[in-house]
């Protein structure tokens, strides 16, 4: 494989991975919407005090988001993509 083909394949892999990450983040935000709303409600009207006043809500939101946005979830998205696109060389 020549340099140009390798560079093109690398760009394609990066674009696909970026799209999969974006899809993963969108799902996480959708799944954790209620917790995000609670955090936003707590943070409303606050400035510096948001750090300590809303720490419990932030922690719950962060835990929720993490269960939908971690390396294992991304690998699952990649696996599904590879199954849906068998001719793709994405690894």
Biopython code that builds the backbone (N, CA, C, O; Angstrom):
import numpy as np
from Bio.PDB.StructureBuilder import StructureBuilder

atoms = [
    (1, "UNK", "N", (0.857, -1.173, 0.000)),
    (1, "UNK", "CA", (0.000, 0.000, 0.000)),
    (1, "UNK", "C", (0.901, 1.234, 0.000)),
    (1, "UNK", "O", (1.831, 1.334, 0.801)),
    (2, "UNK", "N", (0.621, 2.161, -0.895)),
    (2, "UNK", "CA", (1.421, 3.368, -0.999)),
    (2, "UNK", "C", (1.074, 4.389, 0.070)),
    (2, "UNK", "O", (0.108, 4.241, 0.818)),
    (3, "UNK", "N", (1.884, 5.414, 0.114)),
    (3, "UNK", "CA", (1.694, 6.459, 1.123)),
    (3, "UNK", "C", (0.335, 7.136, 0.984)),
    (3, "UNK", "O", (-0.352, 7.358, 1.981)),
    (4, "UNK", "N", (-0.060, 7.467, -0.252)),
    (4, "UNK", "CA", (-1.329, 8.161, -0.476)),
    (4, "UNK", "C", (-2.514, 7.299, -0.046)),
    (4, "UNK", "O", (-3.448, 7.799, 0.581)),
    (5, "UNK", "N", (-2.485, 6.018, -0.376)),
    (5, "UNK", "CA", (-3.580, 5.128, 0.010)),
    (5, "UNK", "C", (-3.633, 4.965, 1.526)),
    (5, "UNK", "O", (-4.714, 4.941, 2.114)),
    (6, "UNK", "N", (-2.474, 4.853, 2.153)),
    (6, "UNK", "CA", (-2.403, 4.696, 3.600)),
    (6, "UNK", "C", (-2.933, 5.955, 4.294)),
    (6, "UNK", "O", (-3.673, 5.863, 5.274)),
    (7, "UNK", "N", (-2.553, 7.124, 3.785)),
    (7, "UNK", "CA", (-3.017, 8.386, 4.372)),
    (7, "UNK", "C", (-4.533, 8.518, 4.220)),
    (7, "UNK", "O", (-5.218, 8.961, 5.142)),
    (8, "UNK", "N", (-5.050, 8.133, 3.061)),
    (8, "UNK", "CA", (-6.494, 8.204, 2.822)),
    (8, "UNK", "C", (-7.241, 7.262, 3.769)),
    (8, "UNK", "O", (-8.272, 7.632, 4.329)),
    (9, "UNK", "N", (-6.724, 6.055, 3.946)),
    (9, "UNK", "CA", (-7.350, 5.075, 4.837)),
    (9, "UNK", "C", (-7.303, 5.572, 6.288)),
    (9, "UNK", "O", (-8.270, 5.404, 7.031)),
    (10, "UNK", "N", (-6.192, 6.177, 6.689)),
    (10, "UNK", "CA", (-6.057, 6.702, 8.049)),
    (10, "UNK", "C", (-7.061, 7.820, 8.290)),
    (10, "UNK", "O", (-7.687, 7.872, 9.349)),
    (11, "UNK", "N", (-7.223, 8.723, 7.310)),
    (11, "UNK", "CA", (-8.214, 9.810, 7.429)),
    (11, "UNK", "C", (-9.618, 9.239, 7.546)),
    (11, "UNK", "O", (-10.421, 9.713, 8.350)),
    (12, "UNK", "N", (-9.915, 8.221, 6.746)),
    (12, "UNK", "CA", (-11.229, 7.589, 6.786)),
    (12, "UNK", "C", (-11.469, 6.974, 8.163)),
    (12, "UNK", "O", (-12.547, 7.139, 8.733)),
    (13, "UNK", "N", (-10.488, 6.275, 8.694)),
    (13, "UNK", "CA", (-10.626, 5.657, 10.010)),
    (13, "UNK", "C", (-10.874, 6.718, 11.073)),
    (13, "UNK", "O", (-11.712, 6.536, 11.956)),
    (14, "UNK", "N", (-10.145, 7.825, 10.987)),
    (14, "UNK", "CA", (-10.320, 8.902, 11.964)),
    (14, "UNK", "C", (-11.712, 9.510, 11.854)),
    (14, "UNK", "O", (-12.351, 9.785, 12.870)),
    (15, "UNK", "N", (-12.181, 9.720, 10.640)),
    (15, "UNK", "CA", (-13.516, 10.294, 10.453)),
    (15, "UNK", "C", (-14.596, 9.360, 10.977)),
    (15, "UNK", "O", (-15.558, 9.802, 11.606)),
    (16, "UNK", "N", (-14.436, 8.075, 10.716)),
    (16, "UNK", "CA", (-15.409, 7.099, 11.203)),
    (16, "UNK", "C", (-15.382, 7.072, 12.727)),
    (16, "UNK", "O", (-16.436, 7.054, 13.363)),
    (17, "UNK", "N", (-14.197, 7.069, 13.313)),
    (17, "UNK", "CA", (-14.102, 7.042, 14.770)),
    (17, "UNK", "C", (-14.690, 8.312, 15.380)),
    (17, "UNK", "O", (-15.360, 8.246, 16.410)),
    (18, "UNK", "N", (-14.450, 9.463, 14.760)),
    (18, "UNK", "CA", (-15.034, 10.711, 15.240)),
    (18, "UNK", "C", (-16.563, 10.642, 15.187)),
    (18, "UNK", "O", (-17.241, 11.088, 16.113)),
    (19, "UNK", "N", (-17.095, 10.085, 14.108)),
    (19, "UNK", "CA", (-18.548, 9.953, 13.978)),
    (19, "UNK", "C", (-19.107, 9.007, 15.035)),
    (19, "UNK", "O", (-20.171, 9.259, 15.600)),
    (20, "UNK", "N", (-18.391, 7.927, 15.298)),
    (20, "UNK", "CA", (-18.842, 6.977, 16.316)),
    (20, "UNK", "C", (-18.776, 7.607, 17.709)),
    (20, "UNK", "O", (-19.669, 7.390, 18.528)),
    (21, "UNK", "N", (-17.724, 8.385, 17.982)),
    (21, "UNK", "CA", (-17.630, 9.086, 19.269)),
    (21, "UNK", "C", (-18.774, 10.080, 19.423)),
    (21, "UNK", "O", (-19.361, 10.195, 20.499)),
    (22, "UNK", "N", (-19.089, 10.793, 18.355)),
    (22, "UNK", "CA", (-20.180, 11.757, 18.385)),
    (22, "UNK", "C", (-21.511, 11.064, 18.660)),
    (22, "UNK", "O", (-22.321, 11.552, 19.448)),
    (23, "UNK", "N", (-21.728, 9.937, 18.013)),
    (23, "UNK", "CA", (-22.946, 9.150, 18.223)),
    (23, "UNK", "C", (-23.022, 8.659, 19.670)),
    (23, "UNK", "O", (-24.089, 8.676, 20.284)),
    (24, "UNK", "N", (-21.878, 8.222, 20.209)),
    (24, "UNK", "CA", (-21.810, 7.735, 21.580)),
    (24, "UNK", "C", (-22.145, 8.867, 22.563)),
    (24, "UNK", "O", (-22.899, 8.660, 23.514)),
    (25, "UNK", "N", (-21.589, 10.055, 22.334)),
    (25, "UNK", "CA", (-21.844, 11.198, 23.217)),
    (25, "UNK", "C", (-23.299, 11.633, 23.152)),
    (25, "UNK", "O", (-23.897, 11.968, 24.175)),
    (26, "UNK", "N", (-23.869, 11.628, 21.954)),
    (26, "UNK", "CA", (-25.273, 12.019, 21.804)),
    (26, "UNK", "C", (-26.180, 11.067, 22.571)),
    (26, "UNK", "O", (-27.130, 11.499, 23.222)),
    (27, "UNK", "N", (-25.888, 9.774, 22.495)),
    (27, "UNK", "CA", (-26.691, 8.802, 23.236)),
    (27, "UNK", "C", (-26.549, 9.027, 24.741)),
    (27, "UNK", "O", (-27.531, 8.953, 25.479)),
    (28, "UNK", "N", (-25.327, 9.299, 25.192)),
    (28, "UNK", "CA", (-25.087, 9.530, 26.620)),
    (28, "UNK", "C", (-25.890, 10.737, 27.104)),
    (28, "UNK", "O", (-26.516, 10.682, 28.163)),
    (29, "UNK", "N", (-25.874, 11.807, 26.346)),
    (29, "UNK", "CA", (-26.626, 12.999, 26.736)),
    (29, "UNK", "C", (-28.125, 12.724, 26.768)),
    (29, "UNK", "O", (-28.841, 13.229, 27.632)),
    (30, "UNK", "N", (-28.582, 11.930, 25.829)),
    (30, "UNK", "CA", (-30.000, 11.575, 25.795)),
    (30, "UNK", "C", (-30.370, 10.722, 27.007)),
    (30, "UNK", "O", (-31.391, 10.965, 27.650)),
    (31, "UNK", "N", (-29.547, 9.731, 27.317)),
    (31, "UNK", "CA", (-29.827, 8.830, 28.434)),
    (31, "UNK", "C", (-29.736, 9.542, 29.791)),
    (31, "UNK", "O", (-30.442, 9.182, 30.733)),
    (32, "UNK", "N", (-28.876, 10.538, 29.882)),
    (32, "UNK", "CA", (-28.637, 11.232, 31.158)),
    (32, "UNK", "C", (-29.331, 12.589, 31.214)),
    (32, "UNK", "O", (-28.973, 13.436, 32.033)),
    (33, "UNK", "N", (-30.301, 12.797, 30.365)),
    (33, "UNK", "CA", (-30.973, 14.091, 30.256)),
    (33, "UNK", "C", (-31.592, 14.544, 31.576)),
    (33, "UNK", "O", (-31.493, 15.720, 31.924)),
    (34, "UNK", "N", (-32.222, 13.645, 32.312)),
    (34, "UNK", "CA", (-32.876, 14.030, 33.573)),
    (34, "UNK", "C", (-31.837, 14.513, 34.586)),
    (34, "UNK", "O", (-32.074, 15.492, 35.294)),
    (35, "UNK", "N", (-30.702, 13.843, 34.660)),
    (35, "UNK", "CA", (-29.651, 14.259, 35.588)),
    (35, "UNK", "C", (-29.018, 15.574, 35.150)),
    (35, "UNK", "O", (-28.644, 16.397, 35.986)),
    (36, "UNK", "N", (-28.899, 15.771, 33.848)),
    (36, "UNK", "CA", (-28.361, 17.034, 33.339)),
    (36, "UNK", "C", (-29.301, 18.183, 33.690)),
    (36, "UNK", "O", (-28.854, 19.283, 34.015)),
    (37, "UNK", "N", (-30.591, 17.924, 33.622)),
    (37, "UNK", "CA", (-31.577, 18.951, 33.973)),
    (37, "UNK", "C", (-31.497, 19.300, 35.460)),
    (37, "UNK", "O", (-31.608, 20.468, 35.833)),
    (38, "UNK", "N", (-31.305, 18.295, 36.299)),
    (38, "UNK", "CA", (-31.171, 18.543, 37.741)),
    (38, "UNK", "C", (-29.914, 19.358, 38.036)),
    (38, "UNK", "O", (-29.940, 20.264, 38.870)),
    (39, "UNK", "N", (-28.828, 19.040, 37.361)),
    (39, "UNK", "CA", (-27.597, 19.796, 37.555)),
    (39, "UNK", "C", (-27.776, 21.235, 37.068)),
    (39, "UNK", "O", (-27.352, 22.178, 37.736)),
    (40, "UNK", "N", (-28.393, 21.396, 35.922)),
    (40, "UNK", "CA", (-28.623, 22.737, 35.383)),
    (40, "UNK", "C", (-29.515, 23.558, 36.308)),
    (40, "UNK", "O", (-29.292, 24.754, 36.496)),
    (41, "UNK", "N", (-30.522, 22.911, 36.881)),
    (41, "UNK", "CA", (-31.413, 23.597, 37.825)),
    (41, "UNK", "C", (-30.621, 24.060, 39.051)),
    (41, "UNK", "O", (-30.804, 25.182, 39.524)),
    (42, "UNK", "N", (-29.762, 23.214, 39.552)),
    (42, "UNK", "CA", (-28.940, 23.563, 40.708)),
    (42, "UNK", "C", (-27.983, 24.711, 40.360)),
    (42, "UNK", "O", (-27.786, 25.622, 41.164)),
    (43, "UNK", "N", (-27.401, 24.665, 39.184)),
    (43, "UNK", "CA", (-26.400, 25.655, 38.788)),
    (43, "UNK", "C", (-27.007, 27.001, 38.400)),
    (43, "UNK", "O", (-26.307, 28.013, 38.359)),
    (44, "UNK", "N", (-28.287, 27.011, 38.121)),
    (44, "UNK", "CA", (-28.949, 28.233, 37.674)),
    (44, "UNK", "C", (-28.820, 29.337, 38.716)),
    (44, "UNK", "O", (-29.166, 29.149, 39.882)),
    (45, "UNK", "N", (-28.324, 30.476, 38.288)),
    (45, "UNK", "CA", (-28.187, 31.622, 39.160)),
    (45, "UNK", "C", (-26.954, 31.609, 40.040)),
    (45, "UNK", "O", (-26.762, 32.527, 40.837)),
    (46, "UNK", "N", (-26.135, 30.619, 39.920)),
    (46, "UNK", "CA", (-24.921, 30.528, 40.735)),
    (46, "UNK", "C", (-23.692, 30.875, 39.891)),
    (46, "UNK", "O", (-23.713, 30.795, 38.663)),
    (47, "UNK", "N", (-22.636, 31.258, 40.581)),
    (47, "UNK", "CA", (-21.361, 31.464, 39.889)),
    (47, "UNK", "C", (-20.347, 30.495, 40.496)),
    (47, "UNK", "O", (-20.345, 29.314, 40.147)),
    (48, "UNK", "N", (-19.507, 30.959, 41.374)),
    (48, "UNK", "CA", (-18.487, 30.098, 41.965)),
    (48, "UNK", "C", (-19.067, 29.038, 42.882)),
    (48, "UNK", "O", (-18.494, 27.956, 43.011)),
    (49, "UNK", "N", (-20.181, 29.324, 43.515)),
    (49, "UNK", "CA", (-20.741, 28.368, 44.473)),
    (49, "UNK", "C", (-21.254, 27.092, 43.807)),
    (49, "UNK", "O", (-21.529, 26.105, 44.490)),
    (50, "UNK", "N", (-21.382, 27.105, 42.501)),
    (50, "UNK", "CA", (-21.849, 25.916, 41.790)),
    (50, "UNK", "C", (-20.913, 24.733, 42.053)),
    (50, "UNK", "O", (-21.348, 23.582, 42.069)),
    (51, "UNK", "N", (-19.636, 25.022, 42.256)),
    (51, "UNK", "CA", (-18.643, 23.963, 42.453)),
    (51, "UNK", "C", (-18.983, 23.110, 43.663)),
    (51, "UNK", "O", (-18.965, 21.883, 43.567)),
    (52, "UNK", "N", (-19.289, 23.717, 44.786)),
    (52, "UNK", "CA", (-19.586, 22.920, 45.981)),
    (52, "UNK", "C", (-21.066, 22.701, 46.201)),
    (52, "UNK", "O", (-21.454, 21.677, 46.764)),
    (53, "UNK", "N", (-21.903, 23.626, 45.775)),
    (53, "UNK", "CA", (-23.339, 23.491, 46.010)),
    (53, "UNK", "C", (-23.964, 22.387, 45.148)),
    (53, "UNK", "O", (-24.920, 21.732, 45.564)),
    (54, "UNK", "N", (-23.426, 22.194, 43.967)),
    (54, "UNK", "CA", (-24.024, 21.240, 43.033)),
    (54, "UNK", "C", (-23.152, 19.993, 42.833)),
    (54, "UNK", "O", (-23.347, 19.242, 41.878)),
    (55, "UNK", "N", (-22.210, 19.784, 43.721)),
    (55, "UNK", "CA", (-21.305, 18.639, 43.597)),
    (55, "UNK", "C", (-22.058, 17.303, 43.534)),
    (55, "UNK", "O", (-21.703, 16.461, 42.709)),
    (56, "UNK", "N", (-23.077, 17.072, 44.364)),
    (56, "UNK", "CA", (-23.784, 15.773, 44.270)),
    (56, "UNK", "C", (-24.450, 15.556, 42.905)),
    (56, "UNK", "O", (-24.384, 14.464, 42.342)),
    (57, "UNK", "N", (-25.086, 16.603, 42.386)),
    (57, "UNK", "CA", (-25.736, 16.480, 41.076)),
    (57, "UNK", "C", (-24.702, 16.270, 39.969)),
    (57, "UNK", "O", (-24.916, 15.491, 39.041)),
    (58, "UNK", "N", (-23.575, 16.981, 40.085)),
    (58, "UNK", "CA", (-22.518, 16.833, 39.092)),
    (58, "UNK", "C", (-21.949, 15.423, 39.120)),
    (58, "UNK", "O", (-21.696, 14.833, 38.070)),
    (59, "UNK", "N", (-21.748, 14.884, 40.307)),
    (59, "UNK", "CA", (-21.196, 13.536, 40.437)),
    (59, "UNK", "C", (-22.141, 12.510, 39.807)),
    (59, "UNK", "O", (-21.695, 11.622, 39.080)),
    (60, "UNK", "N", (-23.426, 12.626, 40.076)),
    (60, "UNK", "CA", (-24.403, 11.691, 39.487)),
    (60, "UNK", "C", (-24.426, 11.802, 37.962)),
    (60, "UNK", "O", (-24.464, 10.795, 37.256)),
    (61, "UNK", "N", (-24.401, 13.038, 37.468)),
    (61, "UNK", "CA", (-24.393, 13.253, 36.023)),
    (61, "UNK", "C", (-23.132, 12.653, 35.401)),
    (61, "UNK", "O", (-23.198, 11.977, 34.374)),
    (62, "UNK", "N", (-21.996, 12.904, 36.026)),
    (62, "UNK", "CA", (-20.735, 12.397, 35.505)),
    (62, "UNK", "C", (-20.715, 10.868, 35.486)),
    (62, "UNK", "O", (-20.240, 10.268, 34.522)),
    (63, "UNK", "N", (-21.224, 10.237, 36.541)),
    (63, "UNK", "CA", (-21.283, 8.771, 36.586)),
    (63, "UNK", "C", (-22.183, 8.229, 35.485)),
    (63, "UNK", "O", (-21.859, 7.233, 34.837)),
    (64, "UNK", "N", (-23.309, 8.889, 35.280)),
    (64, "UNK", "CA", (-24.231, 8.466, 34.223)),
    (64, "UNK", "C", (-23.558, 8.585, 32.852)),
    (64, "UNK", "O", (-23.596, 7.649, 32.054)),
    (65, "UNK", "N", (-22.947, 9.733, 32.588)),
    (65, "UNK", "CA", (-22.297, 9.946, 31.294)),
    (65, "UNK", "C", (-21.172, 8.935, 31.074)),
    (65, "UNK", "O", (-20.979, 8.443, 29.962)),
    (66, "UNK", "N", (-20.441, 8.633, 32.126)),
    (66, "UNK", "CA", (-19.317, 7.710, 31.979)),
    (66, "UNK", "C", (-19.768, 6.300, 31.584)),
    (66, "UNK", "O", (-19.060, 5.609, 30.852)),
    (67, "UNK", "N", (-20.911, 5.880, 32.049)),
    (67, "UNK", "CA", (-21.338, 4.528, 31.683)),
    (67, "UNK", "C", (-21.700, 4.418, 30.199)),
    (67, "UNK", "O", (-21.762, 3.313, 29.661)),
    (68, "UNK", "N", (-21.936, 5.545, 29.538)),
    (68, "UNK", "CA", (-22.254, 5.539, 28.101)),
    (68, "UNK", "C", (-21.100, 6.043, 27.242)),
    (68, "UNK", "O", (-21.173, 5.970, 26.015)),
    (69, "UNK", "N", (-20.033, 6.555, 27.865)),
    (69, "UNK", "CA", (-18.910, 7.114, 27.101)),
    (69, "UNK", "C", (-17.590, 6.611, 27.664)),
    (69, "UNK", "O", (-16.818, 7.384, 28.231)),
    (70, "UNK", "N", (-17.333, 5.338, 27.511)),
    (70, "UNK", "CA", (-16.051, 4.791, 27.929)),
    (70, "UNK", "C", (-15.469, 3.955, 26.787)),
    (70, "UNK", "O", (-16.117, 3.749, 25.761)),
    (71, "UNK", "N", (-14.260, 3.487, 26.979)),
    (71, "UNK", "CA", (-13.575, 2.747, 25.907)),
    (71, "UNK", "C", (-14.312, 1.480, 25.500)),
    (71, "UNK", "O", (-14.332, 1.124, 24.321)),
    (72, "UNK", "N", (-14.917, 0.798, 26.463)),
    (72, "UNK", "CA", (-15.648, -0.433, 26.135)),
    (72, "UNK", "C", (-16.847, -0.140, 25.242)),
    (72, "UNK", "O", (-17.124, -0.881, 24.299)),
    (73, "UNK", "N", (-17.550, 0.937, 25.540)),
    (73, "UNK", "CA", (-18.708, 1.320, 24.724)),
    (73, "UNK", "C", (-18.249, 1.704, 23.319)),
    (73, "UNK", "O", (-18.878, 1.321, 22.333)),
    (74, "UNK", "N", (-17.157, 2.457, 23.227)),
    (74, "UNK", "CA", (-16.635, 2.829, 21.914)),
    (74, "UNK", "C", (-16.237, 1.599, 21.113)),
    (74, "UNK", "O", (-16.502, 1.527, 19.913)),
    (75, "UNK", "N", (-15.607, 0.642, 21.761)),
    (75, "UNK", "CA", (-15.235, -0.590, 21.065)),
    (75, "UNK", "C", (-16.468, -1.333, 20.558)),
    (75, "UNK", "O", (-16.433, -1.935, 19.484)),
    (76, "UNK", "N", (-17.550, -1.293, 21.320)),
    (76, "UNK", "CA", (-18.797, -1.925, 20.888)),
    (76, "UNK", "C", (-19.366, -1.210, 19.656)),
    (76, "UNK", "O", (-19.850, -1.853, 18.725)),
    (77, "UNK", "N", (-19.301, 0.130, 19.664)),
    (77, "UNK", "CA", (-19.734, 0.891, 18.488)),
    (77, "UNK", "C", (-18.887, 0.518, 17.274)),
    (77, "UNK", "O", (-19.418, 0.359, 16.175)),
    (78, "UNK", "N", (-17.569, 0.377, 17.463)),
    (78, "UNK", "CA", (-16.682, 0.001, 16.362)),
    (78, "UNK", "C", (-17.011, -1.393, 15.851)),
    (78, "UNK", "O", (-17.015, -1.632, 14.644)),
    (79, "UNK", "N", (-17.290, -2.323, 16.781)),
    (79, "UNK", "CA", (-17.617, -3.694, 16.394)),
    (79, "UNK", "C", (-18.888, -3.714, 15.556)),
    (79, "UNK", "O", (-18.953, -4.381, 14.523)),
    (80, "UNK", "N", (-19.906, -2.969, 16.014)),
    (80, "UNK", "CA", (-21.157, -2.906, 15.260)),
    (80, "UNK", "C", (-20.942, -2.280, 13.890)),
    (80, "UNK", "O", (-21.515, -2.734, 12.900)),
    (81, "UNK", "N", (-20.119, -1.242, 13.831)),
    (81, "UNK", "CA", (-19.821, -0.601, 12.549)),
    (81, "UNK", "C", (-19.150, -1.596, 11.609)),
    (81, "UNK", "O", (-19.488, -1.671, 10.428)),
    (82, "UNK", "N", (-18.198, -2.360, 12.141)),
    (82, "UNK", "CA", (-17.484, -3.333, 11.317)),
    (82, "UNK", "C", (-18.442, -4.407, 10.786)),
    (82, "UNK", "O", (-18.295, -4.865, 9.653)),
    (83, "UNK", "N", (-19.420, -4.804, 11.604)),
    (83, "UNK", "CA", (-20.400, -5.798, 11.158)),
    (83, "UNK", "C", (-21.329, -5.225, 10.089)),
    (83, "UNK", "O", (-21.728, -5.929, 9.161)),
    (84, "UNK", "N", (-21.674, -3.932, 10.226)),
    (84, "UNK", "CA", (-22.566, -3.292, 9.252)),
    (84, "UNK", "C", (-21.840, -2.942, 7.960)),
    (84, "UNK", "O", (-22.467, -2.808, 6.909)),
    (85, "UNK", "N", (-20.528, -2.794, 8.034)),
    (85, "UNK", "CA", (-19.711, -2.426, 6.876)),
    (85, "UNK", "C", (-18.568, -3.433, 6.731)),
    (85, "UNK", "O", (-17.416, -3.106, 7.018)),
    (86, "UNK", "N", (-18.877, -4.648, 6.290)),
    (86, "UNK", "CA", (-17.861, -5.708, 6.254)),
    (86, "UNK", "C", (-16.702, -5.417, 5.308)),
    (86, "UNK", "O", (-15.616, -5.966, 5.497)),
    (87, "UNK", "N", (-16.894, -4.572, 4.295)),
    (87, "UNK", "CA", (-15.836, -4.271, 3.350)),
    (87, "UNK", "C", (-14.904, -3.179, 3.876)),
    (87, "UNK", "O", (-13.884, -2.881, 3.255)),
    (88, "UNK", "N", (-15.251, -2.584, 5.013)),
    (88, "UNK", "CA", (-14.439, -1.537, 5.610)),
    (88, "UNK", "C", (-13.213, -2.145, 6.276)),
    (88, "UNK", "O", (-13.267, -3.251, 6.813)),
    (89, "UNK", "N", (-12.111, -1.413, 6.234)),
    (89, "UNK", "CA", (-10.879, -1.874, 6.857)),
    (89, "UNK", "C", (-10.695, -1.236, 8.231)),
    (89, "UNK", "O", (-9.592, -1.233, 8.777)),
    (90, "UNK", "N", (-11.760, -0.704, 8.776)),
    (90, "UNK", "CA", (-11.689, -0.042, 10.072)),
    (90, "UNK", "C", (-11.425, -1.052, 11.156)),
    (90, "UNK", "O", (-12.118, -2.065, 11.247)),
    (91, "UNK", "N", (-10.430, -0.791, 11.981)),
    (91, "UNK", "CA", (-10.074, -1.726, 13.068)),
    (91, "UNK", "C", (-10.214, -1.053, 14.390)),
    (91, "UNK", "O", (-9.963, -1.669, 15.425)),
]
sb = StructureBuilder()
sb.init_structure("model")
sb.init_model(0)
sb.init_chain("A")
sb.init_seg("    ")
for serial, (resi, resn, name, xyz) in enumerate(atoms, 1):
    if name == "N":
        sb.init_residue(resn, " ", resi, " ")
    sb.init_atom(name, np.array(xyz, "f"), 0.0, 1.0, " ", f" {name:<3s}", serial, name[0])
structure = sb.get_structure()
